[in-house]
């Protein structure tokens, strides 16, 4: 059957609210400022104190700064309204930013692994670090953990997967600072290998997280469906719509933080076409009001009593 399209405008995404946009922008700017200050202190102190782990952690913080600007760029462009070239809007700017974050983390992690392995191959050249490196590592750990909790709270409040990814990026920094701090402490205790070992562990953590973010973003760009629980909830909303007698072939794909839905709905085969159209419009509106759905494309199929039509597929 031909698709039924509604004249009703789409429900605007959650981030169209000015207060929500301001919260997202403010949290990202706070993260950028903190990462900029930390990267300067960590790299400078690491070089002066001879700590490879602290320098690596500083470079990681610097990569966060680049990531923060990527988030700001994507957040700005994803709010653009739909146009002729992008009829579904620009929400996938956020997915592209998540992919960029993943690739950035993967590259930084690989570079840190390469450098740490080089140091471990020449253990006699590993210096004993200075005490200042340990204090900076501890301060970095506390700062990054506080930043993570702040950013995750904002991300959950405005329901932005991109900001959630960036918040967990900050948590990876806190974990890396903990490992670096332990490595520096071990180095100061006479186990000089522990500083590059810490850099090696941090590099592996960063590379792993980069792979996860990048792979998930790539799957979303390839029209991955939302989870089964979300699909079931959307199906139930359609079934509960007045006049809908059955639902089948519910398909979903992610569009940034929103969802695009295609579904076949079954209506009484004997009702007028106009009535079937009204039922489809109502079902579409109910889904868009109750779920984070950008658009719903409904196809109407005729429903007949089971004893008259054994090939119907009501509710499948």
Secondary structure, DSSP 8 states (H G I E B T S, - for coil): --EE--SS-----GGGSHHHHHHHHHHHHHHHHHHHHHHHHHHHHHHHHT-HHHHHHHHHHHHHHHHHHHHHHHHHHHTS---SS-TT-STHHHHHHHHHHHHHHHHHHHHHHHHHHHHHTTGGG-----HHHHHHHHHHHHHHHHHHHHHHHHHHHHT-HHHHHHHHHHHHHHHHHHHHHHHHHHHHTT-THHHHHHHHHHHHHHHHHHHHHHHHHHHHHTT----HHHHHHHHHHHHTSTT--EEEEEEEEEETTEEEEEEEEEEETTS-HHHHHHHHHHHHHHHHHHS-EEEEEEEEEEE--TTT-TT--TT-
